[in-house]
Amino acid sequence: MTGDAPRGLKPVPLGEISAPAMPRLGHLEVRLAVDEAEVAEGQALRYRVFYDEMRARPTAEMAAARRDFDGFDKVCDHLLVIDHSAQPGRKVVGTYRLLRQEVAEAHGGFYTQGEYDVAPLLTRSGTGTRFLELGRSCVNLDYRNKPTLELLWVGIMSYVSHYKIDAMIGCASLPGTDPSALTLPLAFLHHYCLAPEPWRVRAQAHRYVSMDQMRKEDIDVRDALRALPPLLKGYVRAGTFVGDGAVVDEQFNTTDVMIIFPVAEINERYYTRFSRGKKG
């Protein structure tokens, strides 16, 4: 998610993030899903992006329903960007799945634990640190532009402020399952964005793929940034860290990296534009 917020765009007020009526940018609105029907619309968008467009591999049940879903959907909050001018059935044009730590711990853990060992991070950070997992992010092809992406940021930062989140984690994806074809962006992330030790996590041993495949001095930073998907590039510009090692996800036809995003480390430009008030 990149770029500056459009003029006049404001975060969702605290205490109102789950209310149906939210500030809009023109005909676009960001808010949480309020019922199962809206969650299903987000799942249908995920199916179109992940399975139709990106050639992920659906289960037979998903293919029949034309929705992407799993057990985490029932316990997560679903952030949506809604186009109120769109035709019926197409109004959800962007989505993120949000899983707070206390909810994850009550329901078997985070989704990302299937790819990365996050337990040491949770232990090192102490009981006072509150984590939020970001997942299943996608935007309709016709809406992959600044207003939609920035509305998602406004929603996330409002949610972070409302629940007093200290750090965000999640998996971000590069297209394809051949890490050798992704040497430049993976090496760039390893050398320039690797999390410092207190925040570092490592890919599960049986899935670990080294990202350190190129010397730092051989990396062309501009070329590397151009090779990153827009979402991951936005994370980098906002100041996120990445974990140690990539993971190949055959089902989704991607190579994943772990993002670790301490709220206190967010680039000041992003924080002040997409959240209420100042850090601290």
C-alpha positions in Angstrom: 0.0 0.0 0.0 1.8 3.1 -1.1 1.4 6.8 -1.5 0.1 9.7 0.6 -3.5 9.9 1.8 -5.8 12.0 -0.4 -6.5 15.4 1.1 -9.4 15.4 3.6 -9.2 11.6 4.3 -9.6 11.0 8.0 -9.2 7.8 10.1 -12.3 6.1 11.5 -13.1 7.7 14.9 -12.3 5.6 17.9 -15.2 3.5 19.1 -17.0 3.6 15.7 -14.9 1.2 13.7 -17.7 -1.5 13.7 -20.5 1.0 13.1 -22.3 0.7 9.7 -21.9 4.4 8.8 -18.3 5.4 8.2 -16.5 8.3 6.6 -16.1 7.8 2.9 -13.8 8.9 0.1 -16.3 9.7 -2.6 -18.3 6.5 -3.1 -15.8 4.3 -1.3 -16.2 3.4 2.4 -13.9 1.4 4.8 -15.4 -0.5 7.7 -15.7 -3.9 9.3 -18.1 -6.5 8.0 -21.3 -6.3 10.0 -22.8 -9.7 9.1 -22.1 -13.1 7.5 -23.3 -11.9 4.1 -20.6 -9.2 4.0 -18.0 -11.7 5.1 -19.1 -13.9 2.3 -18.7 -11.0 -0.2 -15.2 -10.6 1.0 -14.5 -14.3 0.6 -15.9 -14.1 -2.9 -13.5 -11.3 -3.7 -10.7 -13.3 -2.3 -11.6 -16.2 -4.6 -11.7 -14.1 -7.7 -8.2 -12.6 -6.9 -6.4 -15.6 -5.4 -7.9 -18.5 -7.5 -9.2 -16.9 -10.8 -6.4 -14.3 -11.1 -3.4 -15.7 -9.3 -4.1 -19.4 -10.0 -4.2 -20.6 -6.4 -5.6 -24.1 -6.0 -9.0 -24.2 -4.4 -10.6 -27.1 -2.6 -13.6 -28.7 -4.2 -15.8 -27.0 -1.6 -14.3 -23.6 -2.3 -14.6 -24.1 -6.1 -18.3 -25.0 -5.7 -19.0 -22.0 -3.6 -16.6 -19.7 -5.4 -15.4 -18.4 -2.1 -12.1 -18.5 -0.3 -12.6 -19.6 3.3 -11.1 -21.5 6.3 -11.7 -21.9 10.0 -10.0 -18.6 10.8 -12.7 -16.6 9.1 -15.2 -17.3 11.9 -13.0 -15.7 14.6 -11.4 -12.9 12.6 -12.7 -9.3 11.9 -13.0 -8.6 8.2 -12.0 -5.1 7.1 -13.8 -4.1 3.8 -13.6 -1.4 1.3 -17.1 -0.9 -0.2 -18.0 0.8 -3.4 -21.5 2.2 -3.0 -21.8 3.0 -6.7 -21.1 -0.6 -7.8 -23.6 -3.1 -9.1 -25.1 -5.6 -6.6 -22.8 -8.4 -5.8 -19.7 -6.4 -6.6 -19.7 -3.8 -3.8 -16.8 -5.2 -1.7 -13.7 -4.2 -3.6 -11.0 -4.6 -1.0 -10.5 -6.7 2.1 -8.1 -7.6 5.0 -8.6 -10.2 7.6 -7.7 -9.1 11.2 -6.9 -11.4 14.1 -6.1 -10.0 17.5 -3.7 -12.0 19.8 -6.2 -12.6 22.5 -8.7 -14.1 20.0 -6.0 -16.2 18.3 -4.8 -17.6 21.7 -8.4 -18.6 22.5 -8.8 -20.4 19.2 -5.6 -22.3 18.5 -3.1 -19.6 17.5 -2.3 -17.4 14.5 -2.6 -18.5 10.9 1.0 -17.6 10.3 2.2 -20.2 12.8 1.8 -22.7 10.0 4.7 -21.0 8.2 6.7 -19.2 10.9 7.7 -19.9 14.5 6.2 -16.9 16.2 6.2 -18.3 19.7 9.7 -16.9 20.6 8.6 -13.5 19.4 5.5 -13.6 21.6 7.6 -14.7 24.6 10.4 -12.2 24.0 8.0 -9.3 23.6 6.4 -9.9 27.0 2.8 -10.1 28.2 2.2 -6.4 27.7 2.7 -6.4 24.0 -0.5 -6.8 21.9 -0.2 -8.3 18.5 -2.5 -8.2 15.5 -2.2 -10.6 12.5 -2.9 -9.2 9.1 -4.0 -11.6 6.4 -5.9 -12.4 3.3 -5.4 -9.0 1.8 -6.7 -8.4 -1.7 -8.2 -5.7 -3.9 -10.3 -6.0 -7.0 -8.2 -5.5 -10.1 -10.2 -2.4 -11.2 -9.6 -0.7 -7.8 -5.9 -1.2 -7.3 -5.2 2.5 -6.9 -4.3 5.0 -4.2 -7.8 5.6 -2.8 -8.6 2.0 -2.2 -5.2 1.0 -0.8 -5.1 4.0 1.4 -8.6 3.5 2.7 -7.4 0.0 3.8 -4.5 1.7 5.7 -6.9 4.1 7.4 -9.1 1.2 8.5 -6.1 -0.8 9.8 -4.6 2.1 11.7 -8.0 3.0 13.2 -8.4 -0.6 14.3 -4.8 -0.6 15.8 -5.5 2.6 17.7 -8.9 1.4 19.0 -7.5 -1.9 20.3 -4.2 -0.5 21.4 -2.2 -2.8 19.3 1.6 -2.7 19.7 2.7 -4.8 16.7 1.3 -6.3 13.5 2.5 -9.6 11.9 1.5 -11.6 8.9 2.6 -13.2 5.7 3.1 -11.1 2.6 3.5 -12.8 -0.8 5.6 -12.6 -3.9 4.1 -14.3 -7.0 5.3 -17.8 -8.0 6.7 -20.8 -6.2 10.3 -20.7 -7.6 12.5 -18.8 -5.1 15.4 -18.8 -7.6 13.3 -16.5 -9.8 12.8 -14.1 -6.9 16.5 -13.8 -5.8 16.7 -10.0 -6.1 13.6 -9.0 -4.1 14.2 -11.7 -1.5 17.9 -10.8 -1.0 16.9 -7.1 -0.8 14.4 -7.9 2.0 17.0 -10.0 3.8 19.7 -7.4 3.7 17.7 -4.2 4.1 14.6 -5.2 6.1 15.6 -8.2 8.3 14.1 -7.7 11.8 16.5 -7.0 14.7 16.9 -9.9 17.1 14.2 -8.9 19.6 11.6 -8.9 16.8 13.0 -11.7 14.6 11.1 -14.8 13.7 12.3 -17.8 11.6 10.4 -19.8 9.0 9.4 -23.3 10.2 12.5 -25.6 9.7 10.7 -27.9 7.3 9.6 -25.0 5.1 12.6 -22.7 5.4 14.0 -21.2 2.2 17.1 -18.9 2.5 16.6 -15.4 1.3 20.4 -14.6 1.5 21.1 -15.5 -2.1 22.9 -12.3 -3.2 25.6 -10.1 -1.6 24.2 -6.8 -0.3 26.7 -4.8 -2.5 25.4 -6.5 -5.6 21.8 -5.4 -5.0 20.3 -2.6 -7.2 17.9 -1.1 -4.7 15.7 0.5 -7.3 15.4 -2.7 -9.3 14.6 -4.6 -6.1 11.8 -2.2 -5.2 10.4 -2.4 -8.6 10.3 -6.2 -8.3 8.2 -6.1 -5.1 4.4 -6.4 -5.3 2.7 -3.1 -4.4 1.5 -4.3 -1.0 4.9 -5.5 0.1 6.5 -2.3 -1.3 4.1 -0.3 0.8 5.1 -2.3 3.9 8.8 -1.6 3.2 8.2 2.1 2.8 6.2 2.2 6.0 9.1 0.7 7.9 8.2 -2.9 8.4 10.7 -5.7 9.2 10.8 -9.2 7.7 11.5 -12.5 9.3 14.4 -14.9 8.6 13.6 -17.2 5.6 10.9 -17.4 3.0 8.2 -20.1 2.6 6.8 -21.6 -0.6 3.0 -21.8 -0.5 2.0 -24.3 -3.2 -1.7 -23.8 -2.7 -1.6 -20.1 -3.3 1.1 -20.2 -5.9 3.3 -17.7 -3.9 6.5 -17.4 -2.0 5.8 -15.8 1.4 7.8 -13.6 3.7 6.9 -12.8 7.3 6.3 -9.2 8.1 6.8 -7.8 11.6 5.5 -4.3 12.1 6.0 -2.7 15.5 3.7 0.3 15.7 6.3 2.4 17.3 8.6 1.8 14.3 6.1 2.9 11.6 7.5 5.6 9.4 6.3 8.9 10.8 4.9 10.0 7.5 2.6 6.9 7.3 1.6 7.1 11.0 0.6 10.7 11.0 -1.4 10.4 7.8 -3.2 7.2 8.6 -3.9 7.3 12.4 -5.3 9.6 15.0 -2.8 11.8 16.8 0.9 10.9 17.3 2.8 7.9 18.4 3.0 7.3 22.2 
